[in-house]
Structure formats: structure tokens, C-alpha cells
Amino acid sequence: MKLGYSLCPNDTFIFYALTHGRVPAPAPIEEVLEDVETLNRWALEGRLELTKISYAAYGRVRDRYVALRAGGALGRGVGPLVVARSPRELVGARIAHPGRHTTAFLLLSMLLEGVPFEPVEMRYDRIMPAVAAGEADAGLIIHESRFTYPEHGLVRLADLGEWWEGETGLPLPLGAILARRDLGDRLIKDINAAVRASLEYAYAHPQEPLGYVRRYADELSDEVARAHIETYVNDFSLDVGGEGEAAVRELFARAEALGLLAAGRGSLFCC
């Protein structure tokens, strides 16, 4: 089975043990590391049996995939940020964003409902340099960018996680690990257990995955990589829990009410 996930420290930390034989896998697993928006598009095609995905994109593939309870990214204080060179209004702004299937872009569309702006899609790690160079008026940043944007001379205009939490009182659902439904319930349950075991191994041996993490995040300082893991890997990554499930349902309900997502079919979570 092919397992797709991002090059970001939270994903490589979570999946290190599973992809390096430190915990048993229910079937042979081949890692495929890619940008999250690439994984989102691949999921629309059903390309990978197992994949990390933005929750916004999951809303479009629920008939084919189901989310695991383990391995995802939800939480508080984890939201995408809107940044610019100086304080400004977003009406009519050219806003660089990491992909129209990302949860970040869905949240931005909710926040700016009825406000005209020009979206400019680019890979997430190009956004801050593009805004700093004046190629876009503002940028929607994700992942480790929330820790490094001041280094690019940028200021924060909005914290979409802070906005979401204020609106709903719920944690923000960013990304999930999906299993293709044709794998069958039994195997999917075993995969979920293996993903949880992989994270538990990483927690028990926190230094061991760092070489793997650094291989794909060599441009980040150790401090930023550590902050990234501490921010995006949490109890919701072990199990989405009832509060996490409620947050996902609320995200989908709000997006459907605004016509940003079609109503989905099928159970949201496995096991």
C-alpha cells in the first residue's frame, strides 16, 4: 500500500516508526512524500490507498475514502495566518494561497464571504517570498510559516484559527489521514491502530525520528522543527475524539451552508 503524507515535521514525526519498521504494519507500506495540495488532488483521483489530506478536500471524497481516527492535525492555536508587508484591507487584494482544496483556503473563503479578492495559487513555501517581493498583496500561510513570517518582514493581518475558535468554540480541523474504503473495514481498523502505535513510539523515543524529520526539513532550524511538532502533534493526533469529530462536522456544515462544499455521504471516521 502507498501512504502519502507531507514533508512537514508533524507528519514525518508521526509516520517515522511505521515506515521504518519500528512498529508492525498490517501490510507492506510504501511512503510517498508530497506537498499537501498535491495529495489533495491525488485523493480526488483516488490514486493512493492511504493519504494525508486537508479536511476541506476530504469533504469532496467521502464516498471513496474514510478518515482514520489517528494521525490527523487538529487543535487550538494551529490556524493558518494571513500576512502582508504592512497592515492593509483585503478588499480587492491579490492573496497568495497554498491551494484551493486546502482547509486554509476554505477558511479564508468563509472569513471573506462576500468580499472580493483575487486568489493566486502557489506552493505553500513560495508564499512568503512572493508577498515580501510584492508579487502578491497578502499571503495565506500554513505549516511552519506561522513561526517564520517575521523573518520575511511580514505582519499578521488575521489568524484563521483564532477566528474559527471564536466563532465555534471548537478546535480547528486541518488535516486527516484517509484510507480508501475498498481496503475493507478490518484492514482499515488495523491501519488506524498501526498509525497510533507509530505516534506512541515517537513519543516514547522522541530523539529517534529527528534525523528523518530533518531530512525533509533541512531548511528549518531545530527550534522551528521542534515548535512545529509541539504545535501540530497533540492528543487529537492519537485519536480525534468526540470534540474533534464535532469540529469536523461543524466545518463541513458551515461550508455546505455557504455552497463551498457539496453535502457528503458516508461515515466520517473509521473504527
ABEGO torsion letter per residue (X at the ends): XBBBBBABAAAAAAAAAAAAGABBBABBBBBBBBBAAAAAAAAAAGABABBBBBAAAAAAAAAABBBBABGBBBEBGABBBBBBABBBBABGBBBBBAEAABAAAAAAAAAABGBBBBBBBBBAAAAAAAAAAGABABBBBBEAAAAAAAAAGBBBABBAAAAAAAAAGBBBBABBBBBBAAAEAAAAAAAAAAAAAAAAAAAABAAAAAAAAAAAAAABBAAAAAAAAAAABBAAAABAEAAAAAAAAAAAAAAAAAGABBBBBEBABBX
